[in-house]
């Protein structure tokens, strides 16, 4: 169930509620009737169920042919969007899978597990994999660099580690967190790294020197997730303090603060346009945030248990969600009709869209976002 009107708390001036005409009546007969706009509410497109326990993480393939999910049942599932193709179940981990990520090439999948290992899987029906003993405690997250040459992992052993994909070998650690590290990501150009941890901090690292260039102390509880904006000029994080925060990387100042959910925030994902942010929470909801206007755009009530993962498709026309109710859901965004044509994608069964090239350097100016709320 989605109610954009209720999610915002009130209607914007001059905007009519599409769901409750009785509560918000149409214009009087004297007013010429306007054609109904196409719906811009997110709509459920597919629902997948195959995990035998909660689902922790989801990631789209860059070709939009597949979706991968990791489950607390220890399996990795690869869902094919072509109706006639069955799903693949990859078995190899000896404990819950906490995180999955598709490589930019689309031919490789990384997974992290509480069994302290990471696995690199071939994204085909055979599902051959290489297991790497990555940490001395459960692995919490895995994420490829934009060029697919590196993988960053985090763990309860308080470390952040970078791995070479061509050699499948450990490169180096980023040391500084004083508690379990929950999430990490490379910047789009690969020059920086972002991490978040149970020490209530978000840390920004120089990927080459491995030095911590800045630490954000704004959260009041464990920080479970973090992300770079698509242009790489701001970062966001979600926390057990139920808030989402965004910072400008040029001034290192807080850009926006949202009292986001009724429980801890498990995952956040930027829309490829950089204009929206999606969040998943233990309160069972997903929320879409309009970053340009600094407001809640939609609340999505699709899962019956904690929402653990979310991800946008490469073109941003779909997003996927994962939850403890064992379901993986794929939604059509619809609101991307508001965006320029370059941010609109294709149908799930259409030929895959081209993957946009990542910028080689940061843009000269940060996005024009409202001040913190």
N, C-alpha and C positions, 0 to 999 in steps of 0.2 A: 504494500500500500504506500502510495506517495501522495503527499499533499504539499504542494509548493507554497500555497497560501499560509497554511498552518506553520510550515517550517520557518517562514520569514516573520511570523508573528502578526503581520498585517499586510494589506495590499499596498503596493507602490502607487503613488498618485497617478490616476489615469489608466491603471491596469486592471482588467477585469479578471476575477477568479474563474478559471476554466472548469472547476469541479463542483462548485456550489452555487448554481444560478439562483436558487431560492434565497440564499443568504445575501448574495450580491446581485440584485435584480438587473436585468437588461435595460437598455435605454427605453424611454417612453415611446409609444408608437409614432410620435411626431419626429423622432430622431431616425434618420435613414439607417436601416439595418446594415451592419458591416459584415463582410464575409468572415467566417470563423477562421482564425489562423491555424496553421498546422500545429499539432501538439508538440510542445517542447519539453514535456516531462520525460525522464528516462523510462524506457519500456523494457521489460524482461524479454529477451530474445531466445535464450536457451537455458536449460537447467540440467546439470550433469550430476549423477550420483553413482559412485563406485567405491569410494573410500569406506572403510569399515569403522572409522573413528573420525574425529574432527579434522577439518582441513585447515592447514596453517598458512599456506602461501599459494599465490598464483602468478603466472607470467605468460604473456603472449609471445608467440614466435614472431620475428620481424616480417615474415611473409604472410602472416594472418591465416596460415593453414592449420595451426595447432595452438592449443593452450595447455600449459603444464601446471600441475598442482602437486603439492606435497602434503602428506597426511600424518596424523599422529599414529596411524596404523603401521608406519614405517615404509610405506610405498610411495612411489612417484607415479602419477597418472598423466598420460599424454592424451588429450582429447582432440579428435579430428573434427573440423568444422564441416567437412563433406559428410552428408548424411549416411552415405553408403559405407563409410569407413569406420571400423570399430576403434575403441580406445585401446591404448597400450598400457599395461601395468608393469612397472619396473620394480623388481624386488632385489634388495641387496643390503640395505641398511638394517642394522640390528636393533634400532630404537626409532623413536618418532622422528620424522622429517620436519625440520623447523623452517626451512627456507628453500626456495627453488628460483632459478633464473635462467632464461634463454640467452644464449650467446648472440651477439649481433649478426653473426653469420647464419643463424638458424639451424646449424647442424649439430650443435652441442648444447647440453643442459647441465647445469651445475645444481647440486643439492647439498644441504648441510643437515646434520643430524645430531641428536643427543648421544649417539654412539661415539662422538668425538671425531668423526670422519667427515670428509667431503667426498662426493663422487662426481665424476664427469661422465655423462651418458651420451651415447650416440642417439640422436633424435629420430630413430627409425624403429621398425617393428622388432628388430633383434635386440635393441637396447643394451648393447655391450657397454661396459662401464669400467672405469679405473677408480680404485679406492685410494684415498690419501689420508693418512693419519695426521690430521691437521692441527689438533689442539689437545690439551690435557684435561679438558672439561667439555661439556656439551657445546656444539656449534649453534649459534643463534641466527646467523644470517650469511648469505652468499650474494655477491653482486659482481657482474662483469664490468670491466672498463668499456668506454665507448668504442674503442677499436677492437675489443675482444681479445686483446693480448694479455690482459691481467685479470685476476679474480681477487676480490677482497673478502675476507671472512672475519667474523667476530665470535667471541666465546665467553663462557662463564669463567675462563681462566684470566679474564681481565685484559686480554690482548686483542689487537687488530693486526691481521697478517695479510700480506700481499703475495700472490702466487703467479708464476709465469705459466701461461697456458701452453705455449709451444713446447716448453720443456717439462711441464707438469711438476715443477719444482718450487720449493719455498724461496721467496726473494728476500723479504725482510719484515720486521715487526714495527708497529707504531706503539710506543709505550708511554703511558701517562695516566690512563684511567685507573681509578682506585676501587672499582667494583665491576660487576659483570657488564660486559659490553653487549648491547642488544642489536645494534644496527650500524651499517657503514655503507658509503657509496662514493664512487669516483665522481669528480666534476665532469661535465661533458667533454672538456678538452684533456682530461686525464692529469692535469697539473696539480690538482688538489684532492684531498680526501676529507670526508666528513664522517664523524662517528658519534654515537649517543650511547649512554650507559646508565646503570643504576646508581652512579655517583652523582646523579642529577645534572650532569653537564653534557653539553654538545661541544665537540672539539673539531677544529679546522686544522688540517695538516698539509704541509708541503710534501707532495708525493715523492719527490726526488730526494730531498734532504732528510725526510722523515721527521722534521721538526714540527712541533705544535705551534702554529702561527697565532692561534687565538682560541680562547675557551669562553663559551657562553654559559653564564651561571643563572639564567633567568627562571628556570623551572624550579619548582618546589618539591618534586618527587622524581622517581625513576623516569628516564627518557627512553621510551621503547622504540622509536623510529625517527628517521631523519631522511632528508632528500634535498638534492640540488634542483633549482628551477631549470627548465630546459635550456635557457640561455646561460646559466651558470653564474648569474649575478646576484642571486639571493638564495637562501637556504631556509628550510622549514623543519620543524620537529613536532612530534606528538608525545604526550607524557601521561604517566599515571596520575598527574595532578589534574587530568581531564582537559587540558588546554592544548592549543596549537599555537606555535609562535613562528614568525618569519623575521629574518634579519637581512639587512642590506650588507653585502660583502665588501662594499667600498668604504662605507662609513663604520661598519661593524655595529650599527645601531639597530634596535628593535623596530621593525616596520609595522608589524601587526600582531595583535594578540586576540585569540578567540577563546572564550569559555565554551568549549566545543561540544562536550558530551557529558552524559550522566555517569560515565565510568571511564576507565583508562582508555587511552587512544592506542590502538595496536599497530596501525599502519596508515601511512599517508602516501598519496601519489599525485604528482602534478599532471595536469592535462598538457599535451604537447604544445599548445598555444601559450602556456604559462599564465593563462587568465583564470584558471580554475584549479582547485585543489580538492581531492577526494580523501575522506578519512573513514576508517573502520574502527569500531569500538566494541569493548566488552558489554556495552549497553544494548547490543544486538542491532544497532542502526549503522547506516552509512550516511555521511553527510557530504554535500557538495558545496564548496565555498567559492563565491565570486570574489576574486582577489582585487579586481579593478574597482569594485564598489565597496569592498570591505564588509560583506554581509553573507549570511547563510542563504543559499540558493534553493536547495532541496534537502529534505530528509527522506531517506529510503528505508522502509520497513519491509525487507524481503526475507530476512533470515529469522529463525526461531531460537537462535542461540548466539553466543558471542561471535561478532564479526572479526575475523583474524587477519584477513588479507584483502588487498585490492590492487588493481593495476589497470591502466589505460592501454588500449591498443596503440600501435605506432602512429596511426593517423588520428587517434582520439575520438573516433566515431563509435567505439564500443568501450566498455569497461567490464572487468570481471571481479567477482567478489567470492570470498571463501569464508566458511564459518564452522563453528563447532557442531552445527546441525548436520554435518557430513555433505553439505551441498556446495557445489560450485555453480555460480550463476553468471551468465553473460547478459549484459544490458546494452541496449542501443541508447546512446547519449541523447540524441534528438536536439538538445540545446546547442549542438554545434552548428545549427542553422544560423545562429547569431554571429558566427565567426567567419572570417574570410575564407575563400574557396580553398586555399592551400591547406587548411586544417580540416577539410572534410574528406571522409574515406569512402569505402565501397561496402557492399553487402558481404556478409560472411562467406557466401558461396561464390563470390566473384573472384576474378583474378586478383592476386595480391597487389596492394599498393606499393609504390616505391618507398624505400626507407630514406628519409631526409638525411643529408650529410650533417655531421655535427660541426659546430663552429670551431675554428682553430684557435680562437682566443676570445676572451671575454668582451662583450660589447662595451662601448665607451660609457654608457650611462645605465644606472639601475632602472627597473620598471617604475612607472609612475603609480605607486600604490598609496592608498589612504594612510594616514598616521595611525599608530596603535590605538586600539579601542579599550 
